[in-house]
Amino acid sequence: MRITVEIDAGELRRIQSLTGQKKKSPAVSEALSAYLRQMERRSLIDKALSGGTDYPMTNEELEARDVYEAR
């Protein structure tokens, strides 16, 4: 989908630098995707910490299965 947005030139350069993209559109697209993933992770973490999930395994069980990887 094409849209027109105004982005500060300095911020766009930072986005390009951080994403490693030379072209503007791919840089903005990658930054947006990264932002959405981050917000989804944050939402899941908040939900888990507030007891809003019903995940059946404990932290100890996950670690015993060697499934958990901190990033």
N, C-alpha and C positions, 0 to 999 in steps of 0.2 A: 504494500500500500504506500502510496506517495503522500506526504504531507509537507507543509511548509512550516518551519519553526525558526525562531530567532535564537541563536546560541552565541554567547559571548565568544569572541575570537580567541581570547586567552584560554577559556575553558575548553574550547574545541581542540586547541593545540595540546592541552593536557590530556584530553581523552585520546587523541591520536597517539601521543607518547606512551600513555599507560597501556593502551591496547596493542600497540605496535603496528597499527594500521596506518598506511600512508594516505589512503583516500578517506574522505569525510564520512560518507554514508556507511561504509562498513564499520568505521570506528564508532559511530553513534549507535549503530545496531548492536555491536558487540557490547558496548557499555550498557545499553538498555537491557540486554539479555542478562548480563552479569548482575545488574541491579535487581531484576526480577528474581533471579535465583537466590540472591542474598536475602531479599525480603521474605521469600517462601521459607528459607531455612530459619530465619528469625521467628517467623510465625509458628513453625513447628516446634522450635525450642521453647518459645513462650508457652505454647499449648502443653508440651510435655512437662515443663517445670510447674505449671499450675495444676497438674493432675488431670488435664483434659484429654489424655489419650488412654487407650486401653491396651497398650502394647504388652503382650504376655510375658516377655522376658525381663529379668532384672539386669542391672548393669554387670553384676558378677557373672551371670549366665552368658551375657554377650562376650565379656572378656575371656571366659573359659572357651568359647567357641572361636576366639580369635577373629571375630567379625568386625569389631569396633576399630576404626582408624581415626585418630584425631588429626584434623587438618588445619 
